[in-house]
């Protein structure tokens, strides 16, 4: 993308940078988790740097902060990750973003969560991410 079509960094409301898993009483550093998810994602998809630049990295962290928040709120019984991810998939699909990459990002998120959060709530959060990845893959729309 060049000129006026170049991807701009996120603006507006900032996503939460910490999440609370109520059952275990844990407050987690969501920003650290989101940055690690994005680091691993960018290793798998190095073309993202050329395609989206540094703004793409900022969007990756931004979106993963929301995903982590939605996941924690789902574990806590306050939200529905499936509904939120279906909405995000629709937004990304409209922007021609390959949904296989969103699904893979959610898989990476589950892996990072399992590696860093050693509790029953952490396991549930990872499962919520895995279920969301399966939902994205089941959409049968713009996947390549």
LOSEMAR-938997 format. One record per atom (N, C-alpha, C): chain; atom name; x, y, z. Coordinates in nm, 2 decimals, padded with zeros to 4 digits. Layout:
% LOSEMAR-938997
{A; CA; {X; Y; Z}}
...
//
This chain:
% LOSEMAR-938997
{A; N; {00.08; -00.12; 00.00}}
{A; CA; {00.00; 00.00; 00.00}}
{A; C; {00.09; 00.12; 00.00}}
{A; N; {00.05; 00.22; -00.07}}
{A; CA; {00.13; 00.34; -00.08}}
{A; C; {00.03; 00.46; -00.07}}
{A; N; {00.09; 00.58; -00.04}}
{A; CA; {00.02; 00.70; -00.04}}
{A; C; {-00.10; 00.70; 00.06}}
{A; N; {-00.21; 00.75; 00.01}}
{A; CA; {-00.32; 00.77; 00.10}}
{A; C; {-00.39; 00.63; 00.14}}
{A; N; {-00.36; 00.53; 00.07}}
{A; CA; {-00.41; 00.39; 00.10}}
{A; C; {-00.33; 00.32; 00.20}}
{A; N; {-00.21; 00.37; 00.24}}
{A; CA; {-00.13; 00.31; 00.34}}
{A; C; {-00.20; 00.28; 00.47}}
{A; N; {-00.18; 00.17; 00.52}}
{A; CA; {-00.25; 00.13; 00.65}}
{A; C; {-00.20; 00.23; 00.76}}
{A; N; {-00.30; 00.28; 00.83}}
{A; CA; {-00.27; 00.37; 00.94}}
{A; C; {-00.28; 00.29; 01.07}}
{A; N; {-00.20; 00.33; 01.17}}
{A; CA; {-00.20; 00.27; 01.30}}
{A; C; {-00.34; 00.28; 01.37}}
{A; N; {-00.37; 00.20; 01.46}}
{A; CA; {-00.50; 00.21; 01.53}}
{A; C; {-00.51; 00.34; 01.60}}
{A; N; {-00.64; 00.39; 01.61}}
{A; CA; {-00.67; 00.52; 01.68}}
{A; C; {-00.80; 00.49; 01.75}}
{A; N; {-00.84; 00.59; 01.83}}
{A; CA; {-00.96; 00.57; 01.91}}
{A; C; {-00.94; 00.51; 02.04}}
{A; N; {-01.04; 00.44; 02.09}}
{A; CA; {-01.03; 00.38; 02.22}}
{A; C; {-00.92; 00.27; 02.23}}
{A; N; {-00.84; 00.28; 02.33}}
{A; CA; {-00.73; 00.18; 02.35}}
{A; C; {-00.79; 00.06; 02.41}}
{A; N; {-00.74; -00.06; 02.37}}
{A; CA; {-00.79; -00.18; 02.43}}
{A; C; {-00.73; -00.20; 02.57}}
{A; N; {-00.79; -00.28; 02.66}}
{A; CA; {-00.73; -00.31; 02.79}}
{A; C; {-00.60; -00.37; 02.78}}
{A; N; {-00.50; -00.33; 02.86}}
{A; CA; {-00.37; -00.39; 02.86}}
{A; C; {-00.35; -00.50; 02.97}}
{A; N; {-00.45; -00.52; 03.05}}
{A; CA; {-00.45; -00.62; 03.15}}
{A; C; {-00.59; -00.69; 03.15}}
{A; N; {-00.59; -00.82; 03.19}}
{A; CA; {-00.71; -00.89; 03.19}}
{A; C; {-00.72; -00.96; 03.33}}
{A; N; {-00.85; -00.98; 03.37}}
{A; CA; {-00.87; -01.04; 03.50}}
{A; C; {-00.94; -01.18; 03.47}}
{A; N; {-00.89; -01.28; 03.52}}
{A; CA; {-00.95; -01.41; 03.52}}
{A; C; {-01.01; -01.44; 03.66}}
{A; N; {-01.14; -01.41; 03.67}}
{A; CA; {-01.21; -01.41; 03.80}}
{A; C; {-01.20; -01.54; 03.89}}
{A; N; {-01.21; -01.65; 03.82}}
{A; CA; {-01.22; -01.77; 03.90}}
{A; C; {-01.09; -01.80; 03.98}}
{A; N; {-00.98; -01.77; 03.92}}
{A; CA; {-00.85; -01.79; 03.98}}
{A; C; {-00.80; -01.66; 04.04}}
{A; N; {-00.87; -01.55; 04.02}}
{A; CA; {-00.83; -01.42; 04.08}}
{A; C; {-00.70; -01.37; 04.02}}
{A; N; {-00.67; -01.40; 03.90}}
{A; CA; {-00.55; -01.36; 03.83}}
{A; C; {-00.57; -01.23; 03.75}}
{A; N; {-00.48; -01.14; 03.76}}
{A; CA; {-00.47; -01.03; 03.67}}
{A; C; {-00.35; -01.05; 03.58}}
{A; N; {-00.37; -01.05; 03.45}}
{A; CA; {-00.27; -01.09; 03.36}}
{A; C; {-00.22; -00.97; 03.28}}
{A; N; {-00.10; -00.97; 03.24}}
{A; CA; {-00.04; -00.86; 03.16}}
{A; C; {-00.07; -00.90; 03.01}}
{A; N; {-00.19; -00.85; 02.97}}
{A; CA; {-00.23; -00.88; 02.83}}
{A; C; {-00.14; -00.82; 02.73}}
{A; N; {-00.08; -00.71; 02.76}}
{A; CA; {00.01; -00.65; 02.66}}
{A; C; {00.13; -00.74; 02.63}}
{A; N; {00.19; -00.80; 02.73}}
{A; CA; {00.30; -00.90; 02.71}}
{A; C; {00.25; -01.02; 02.63}}
{A; N; {00.13; -01.07; 02.66}}
{A; CA; {00.08; -01.18; 02.59}}
{A; C; {00.06; -01.15; 02.44}}
{A; N; {00.00; -01.03; 02.42}}
{A; CA; {-00.03; -00.99; 02.28}}
{A; C; {00.10; -00.97; 02.20}}
{A; N; {00.20; -00.91; 02.26}}
{A; CA; {00.32; -00.89; 02.19}}
{A; C; {00.39; -01.02; 02.16}}
{A; N; {00.38; -01.12; 02.25}}
{A; CA; {00.44; -01.25; 02.21}}
{A; C; {00.36; -01.32; 02.10}}
{A; N; {00.23; -01.31; 02.11}}
{A; CA; {00.15; -01.37; 02.00}}
{A; C; {00.19; -01.30; 01.87}}
{A; N; {00.20; -01.17; 01.86}}
{A; CA; {00.24; -01.10; 01.74}}
{A; C; {00.38; -01.14; 01.70}}
{A; N; {00.47; -01.15; 01.79}}
{A; CA; {00.61; -01.19; 01.75}}
{A; C; {00.61; -01.32; 01.68}}
{A; N; {00.54; -01.42; 01.74}}
{A; CA; {00.53; -01.55; 01.67}}
{A; C; {00.46; -01.55; 01.54}}
{A; N; {00.35; -01.47; 01.54}}
{A; CA; {00.27; -01.46; 01.41}}
{A; C; {00.36; -01.40; 01.30}}
{A; N; {00.44; -01.30; 01.33}}
{A; CA; {00.52; -01.23; 01.23}}
{A; C; {00.64; -01.32; 01.19}}
{A; N; {00.68; -01.41; 01.27}}
{A; CA; {00.78; -01.51; 01.23}}
{A; C; {00.72; -01.60; 01.12}}
{A; N; {00.59; -01.65; 01.14}}
{A; CA; {00.53; -01.73; 01.05}}
{A; C; {00.49; -01.66; 00.92}}
{A; N; {00.46; -01.53; 00.93}}
{A; CA; {00.41; -01.45; 00.82}}
{A; C; {00.50; -01.33; 00.80}}
{A; N; {00.63; -01.35; 00.75}}
{A; CA; {00.72; -01.23; 00.74}}
{A; C; {00.67; -01.13; 00.63}}
{A; N; {00.59; -01.18; 00.54}}
{A; CA; {00.54; -01.09; 00.44}}
{A; C; {00.45; -00.97; 00.49}}
{A; N; {00.41; -00.99; 00.62}}
{A; CA; {00.32; -00.89; 00.68}}
{A; C; {00.39; -00.75; 00.69}}
{A; N; {00.53; -00.76; 00.72}}
{A; CA; {00.60; -00.63; 00.73}}
{A; C; {00.60; -00.55; 00.61}}
{A; N; {00.62; -00.62; 00.49}}
{A; CA; {00.62; -00.54; 00.37}}
{A; C; {00.48; -00.50; 00.33}}
{A; N; {00.38; -00.58; 00.36}}
{A; CA; {00.25; -00.56; 00.32}}
{A; C; {00.18; -00.44; 00.41}}
{A; N; {00.21; -00.45; 00.54}}
{A; CA; {00.14; -00.36; 00.63}}
{A; C; {00.23; -00.26; 00.71}}
{A; N; {00.36; -00.29; 00.71}}
{A; CA; {00.46; -00.21; 00.78}}
{A; C; {00.44; -00.21; 00.93}}
{A; N; {00.49; -00.11; 00.99}}
{A; CA; {00.48; -00.10; 01.14}}
{A; C; {00.34; -00.08; 01.19}}
{A; N; {00.26; -00.02; 01.11}}
{A; CA; {00.11; -00.01; 01.14}}
{A; C; {00.05; -00.14; 01.16}}
{A; N; {00.09; -00.24; 01.08}}
{A; CA; {00.04; -00.38; 01.09}}
{A; C; {00.08; -00.44; 01.22}}
{A; N; {00.20; -00.42; 01.26}}
{A; CA; {00.24; -00.47; 01.39}}
{A; C; {00.16; -00.41; 01.50}}
{A; N; {00.13; -00.28; 01.49}}
{A; CA; {00.05; -00.21; 01.59}}
{A; C; {-00.09; -00.26; 01.59}}
{A; N; {-00.15; -00.29; 01.47}}
{A; CA; {-00.28; -00.35; 01.46}}
{A; C; {-00.28; -00.49; 01.52}}
{A; N; {-00.18; -00.57; 01.50}}
{A; CA; {-00.17; -00.70; 01.55}}
{A; C; {-00.18; -00.70; 01.71}}
{A; N; {-00.10; -00.61; 01.77}}
{A; CA; {-00.11; -00.60; 01.92}}
{A; C; {-00.24; -00.55; 01.96}}
{A; N; {-00.29; -00.45; 01.89}}
{A; CA; {-00.43; -00.39; 01.93}}
{A; C; {-00.54; -00.50; 01.92}}
{A; N; {-00.54; -00.57; 01.81}}
{A; CA; {-00.65; -00.67; 01.79}}
{A; C; {-00.63; -00.79; 01.89}}
{A; N; {-00.51; -00.83; 01.92}}
{A; CA; {-00.48; -00.94; 02.02}}
{A; C; {-00.52; -00.89; 02.16}}
{A; N; {-00.50; -00.77; 02.19}}
{A; CA; {-00.54; -00.72; 02.32}}
{A; C; {-00.69; -00.73; 02.33}}
{A; N; {-00.77; -00.70; 02.23}}
{A; CA; {-00.91; -00.72; 02.23}}
{A; C; {-00.95; -00.87; 02.24}}
{A; N; {-00.88; -00.95; 02.16}}
{A; CA; {-00.91; -01.09; 02.16}}
{A; C; {-00.88; -01.15; 02.30}}
{A; N; {-00.78; -01.11; 02.37}}
{A; CA; {-00.75; -01.16; 02.50}}
{A; C; {-00.86; -01.11; 02.60}}
{A; N; {-00.90; -00.98; 02.59}}
{A; CA; {-01.00; -00.93; 02.67}}
{A; C; {-01.13; -01.00; 02.65}}
{A; N; {-01.17; -01.02; 02.52}}
{A; CA; {-01.30; -01.10; 02.49}}
{A; C; {-01.29; -01.24; 02.55}}
{A; N; {-01.17; -01.30; 02.53}}
{A; CA; {-01.16; -01.44; 02.58}}
{A; C; {-01.17; -01.44; 02.73}}
{A; N; {-01.11; -01.35; 02.80}}
{A; CA; {-01.12; -01.35; 02.95}}
{A; C; {-01.26; -01.32; 02.99}}
{A; N; {-01.33; -01.23; 02.93}}
{A; CA; {-01.46; -01.20; 02.96}}
{A; C; {-01.55; -01.32; 02.93}}
{A; N; {-01.52; -01.40; 02.83}}
{A; CA; {-01.59; -01.52; 02.81}}
{A; C; {-01.57; -01.62; 02.92}}
{A; N; {-01.45; -01.64; 02.96}}
{A; CA; {-01.42; -01.73; 03.07}}
{A; C; {-01.49; -01.68; 03.20}}
{A; N; {-01.50; -01.55; 03.22}}
{A; CA; {-01.56; -01.50; 03.34}}
{A; C; {-01.71; -01.49; 03.33}}
{A; N; {-01.77; -01.53; 03.21}}
{A; CA; {-01.91; -01.53; 03.19}}
{A; C; {-01.98; -01.40; 03.15}}
{A; N; {-01.90; -01.30; 03.10}}
{A; CA; {-01.95; -01.17; 03.07}}
{A; C; {-01.97; -01.14; 02.92}}
{A; N; {-01.91; -01.23; 02.84}}
{A; CA; {-01.91; -01.20; 02.69}}
{A; C; {-01.91; -01.33; 02.62}}
{A; N; {-01.92; -01.32; 02.49}}
{A; CA; {-01.92; -01.44; 02.40}}
{A; C; {-01.81; -01.42; 02.29}}
{A; N; {-01.70; -01.49; 02.31}}
{A; CA; {-01.59; -01.48; 02.22}}
{A; C; {-01.63; -01.51; 02.08}}
{A; N; {-01.71; -01.61; 02.06}}
{A; CA; {-01.76; -01.66; 01.93}}
{A; C; {-01.82; -01.54; 01.86}}
{A; N; {-01.91; -01.47; 01.92}}
{A; CA; {-01.98; -01.35; 01.86}}
{A; C; {-01.88; -01.25; 01.82}}
{A; N; {-01.79; -01.21; 01.92}}
{A; CA; {-01.69; -01.11; 01.89}}
{A; C; {-01.60; -01.15; 01.78}}
{A; N; {-01.55; -01.27; 01.77}}
{A; CA; {-01.46; -01.31; 01.67}}
{A; C; {-01.53; -01.32; 01.53}}
{A; N; {-01.66; -01.36; 01.53}}
{A; CA; {-01.73; -01.36; 01.41}}
{A; C; {-01.74; -01.22; 01.35}}
{A; N; {-01.77; -01.12; 01.44}}
{A; CA; {-01.77; -00.98; 01.40}}
{A; C; {-01.63; -00.94; 01.34}}
{A; N; {-01.52; -00.97; 01.42}}
{A; CA; {-01.39; -00.93; 01.37}}
{A; C; {-01.36; -01.00; 01.24}}
{A; N; {-01.39; -01.12; 01.22}}
{A; CA; {-01.37; -01.19; 01.10}}
{A; C; {-01.44; -01.12; 00.98}}
{A; N; {-01.56; -01.07; 01.01}}
{A; CA; {-01.64; -01.00; 00.90}}
{A; C; {-01.57; -00.87; 00.87}}
{A; N; {-01.52; -00.80; 00.96}}
{A; CA; {-01.45; -00.68; 00.94}}
{A; C; {-01.32; -00.70; 00.86}}
{A; N; {-01.24; -00.80; 00.90}}
{A; CA; {-01.12; -00.84; 00.83}}
{A; C; {-01.14; -00.89; 00.69}}
{A; N; {-01.25; -00.97; 00.68}}
{A; CA; {-01.28; -01.02; 00.54}}
{A; C; {-01.32; -00.91; 00.45}}
{A; N; {-01.39; -00.81; 00.50}}
{A; CA; {-01.43; -00.70; 00.41}}
{A; C; {-01.31; -00.62; 00.37}}
{A; N; {-01.20; -00.63; 00.44}}
{A; CA; {-01.07; -00.56; 00.41}}
{A; C; {-00.98; -00.66; 00.33}}
{A; N; {-01.03; -00.77; 00.29}}
{A; CA; {-00.95; -00.87; 00.21}}
{A; C; {-00.83; -00.93; 00.29}}
{A; N; {-00.85; -00.94; 00.42}}
{A; CA; {-00.75; -01.00; 00.50}}
{A; C; {-00.78; -01.15; 00.51}}
{A; N; {-00.68; -01.23; 00.48}}
{A; CA; {-00.70; -01.38; 00.48}}
{A; C; {-00.74; -01.43; 00.61}}
{A; N; {-00.86; -01.49; 00.62}}
{A; CA; {-00.91; -01.54; 00.75}}
{A; C; {-00.83; -01.66; 00.80}}
{A; N; {-00.76; -01.73; 00.71}}
{A; CA; {-00.67; -01.84; 00.76}}
{A; C; {-00.56; -01.78; 00.85}}
{A; N; {-00.53; -01.66; 00.83}}
{A; CA; {-00.43; -01.59; 00.92}}
{A; C; {-00.49; -01.55; 01.05}}
{A; N; {-00.62; -01.51; 01.05}}
{A; CA; {-00.68; -01.49; 01.18}}
{A; C; {-00.69; -01.62; 01.26}}
{A; N; {-00.73; -01.72; 01.19}}
{A; CA; {-00.74; -01.85; 01.26}}
{A; C; {-00.61; -01.90; 01.32}}
{A; N; {-00.50; -01.88; 01.24}}
{A; CA; {-00.37; -01.92; 01.29}}
{A; C; {-00.32; -01.83; 01.40}}
{A; N; {-00.36; -01.70; 01.40}}
{A; CA; {-00.33; -01.61; 01.51}}
{A; C; {-00.39; -01.66; 01.64}}
{A; N; {-00.52; -01.70; 01.63}}
{A; CA; {-00.59; -01.76; 01.74}}
{A; C; {-00.52; -01.88; 01.80}}
{A; N; {-00.48; -01.97; 01.70}}
{A; CA; {-00.40; -02.09; 01.74}}
{A; C; {-00.27; -02.05; 01.82}}
{A; N; {-00.20; -01.95; 01.77}}
{A; CA; {-00.08; -01.91; 01.83}}
{A; C; {-00.11; -01.85; 01.97}}
{A; N; {-00.22; -01.78; 01.98}}
{A; CA; {-00.27; -01.72; 02.11}}
{A; C; {-00.29; -01.83; 02.21}}
{A; N; {-00.36; -01.94; 02.17}}
{A; CA; {-00.38; -02.05; 02.26}}
{A; C; {-00.25; -02.11; 02.31}}
{A; N; {-00.15; -02.13; 02.22}}
{A; CA; {-00.02; -02.18; 02.25}}
{A; C; {00.05; -02.09; 02.35}}
{A; N; {00.05; -01.96; 02.33}}
{A; CA; {00.11; -01.87; 02.42}}
{A; C; {00.04; -01.87; 02.56}}
{A; N; {-00.09; -01.87; 02.56}}
{A; CA; {-00.16; -01.87; 02.68}}
{A; C; {-00.13; -02.00; 02.76}}
{A; N; {-00.13; -02.11; 02.70}}
{A; CA; {-00.09; -02.24; 02.77}}
{A; C; {00.05; -02.24; 02.82}}
{A; N; {00.14; -02.17; 02.75}}
{A; CA; {00.28; -02.17; 02.79}}
{A; C; {00.30; -02.07; 02.91}}
{A; N; {00.22; -01.97; 02.92}}
{A; CA; {00.24; -01.86; 03.02}}
{A; C; {00.14; -01.86; 03.14}}
{A; N; {00.03; -01.92; 03.12}}
{A; CA; {-00.07; -01.91; 03.23}}
{A; C; {-00.10; -02.05; 03.27}}
{A; N; {-00.05; -02.09; 03.39}}
{A; CA; {-00.06; -02.22; 03.44}}
{A; C; {-00.17; -02.23; 03.55}}
{A; N; {-00.30; -02.23; 03.50}}
{A; CA; {-00.41; -02.24; 03.59}}
{A; C; {-00.53; -02.30; 03.51}}
{A; N; {-00.63; -02.33; 03.59}}
{A; CA; {-00.75; -02.38; 03.52}}
{A; C; {-00.81; -02.27; 03.43}}
{A; N; {-00.81; -02.15; 03.48}}
{A; CA; {-00.87; -02.04; 03.40}}
{A; C; {-00.79; -02.02; 03.27}}
{A; N; {-00.65; -02.03; 03.29}}
{A; CA; {-00.57; -02.02; 03.17}}
{A; C; {-00.60; -02.13; 03.07}}
{A; N; {-00.62; -02.25; 03.11}}
{A; CA; {-00.66; -02.36; 03.02}}
{A; C; {-00.79; -02.33; 02.95}}
{A; N; {-00.89; -02.27; 03.03}}
{A; CA; {-01.02; -02.24; 02.97}}
{A; C; {-01.00; -02.12; 02.87}}
{A; N; {-00.91; -02.03; 02.90}}
{A; CA; {-00.89; -01.92; 02.80}}
{A; C; {-00.83; -01.97; 02.68}}
{A; N; {-00.73; -02.06; 02.69}}
{A; CA; {-00.67; -02.12; 02.57}}
{A; C; {-00.78; -02.20; 02.49}}
{A; N; {-00.86; -02.27; 02.55}}
{A; CA; {-00.97; -02.34; 02.48}}
{A; C; {-01.06; -02.25; 02.41}}
{A; N; {-01.09; -02.13; 02.47}}
{A; CA; {-01.18; -02.03; 02.41}}
{A; C; {-01.11; -01.99; 02.28}}
{A; N; {-00.98; -01.97; 02.28}}
{A; CA; {-00.91; -01.93; 02.16}}
{A; C; {-00.91; -02.04; 02.05}}
{A; N; {-00.89; -02.16; 02.10}}
{A; CA; {-00.90; -02.27; 02.00}}
{A; C; {-01.04; -02.28; 01.94}}
{A; N; {-01.14; -02.27; 02.02}}
{A; CA; {-01.28; -02.27; 01.97}}
{A; C; {-01.30; -02.16; 01.87}}
{A; N; {-01.25; -02.04; 01.90}}
{A; CA; {-01.27; -01.93; 01.81}}
{A; C; {-01.19; -01.95; 01.67}}
{A; N; {-01.08; -02.02; 01.68}}
{A; CA; {-01.00; -02.05; 01.56}}
{A; C; {-01.09; -02.15; 01.47}}
{A; N; {-01.15; -02.24; 01.54}}
{A; CA; {-01.23; -02.34; 01.47}}
{A; C; {-01.35; -02.27; 01.40}}
{A; N; {-01.41; -02.17; 01.47}}
{A; CA; {-01.52; -02.09; 01.42}}
{A; C; {-01.48; -02.02; 01.29}}
{A; N; {-01.36; -01.96; 01.29}}
{A; CA; {-01.31; -01.88; 01.18}}
{A; C; {-01.29; -01.98; 01.06}}
{A; N; {-01.24; -02.09; 01.09}}
{A; CA; {-01.21; -02.19; 00.98}}
{A; C; {-01.34; -02.24; 00.92}}
{A; N; {-01.45; -02.24; 01.00}}
{A; CA; {-01.58; -02.30; 00.95}}
{A; C; {-01.66; -02.20; 00.87}}
{A; N; {-01.62; -02.07; 00.86}}
{A; CA; {-01.69; -01.97; 00.79}}
{A; C; {-01.70; -02.00; 00.64}}
{A; N; {-01.60; -02.07; 00.59}}
{A; CA; {-01.61; -02.10; 00.45}}
{A; C; {-01.61; -01.98; 00.35}}
{A; N; {-01.55; -01.87; 00.40}}
{A; CA; {-01.55; -01.75; 00.31}}
{A; C; {-01.40; -01.73; 00.28}}
{A; N; {-01.36; -01.60; 00.27}}
{A; CA; {-01.23; -01.56; 00.22}}
{A; C; {-01.12; -01.62; 00.31}}
{A; N; {-01.08; -01.74; 00.28}}
{A; CA; {-00.98; -01.81; 00.36}}
{A; C; {-00.84; -01.81; 00.30}}
{A; N; {-00.82; -01.77; 00.18}}
{A; CA; {-00.69; -01.78; 00.11}}
{A; C; {-00.63; -01.64; 00.08}}
//
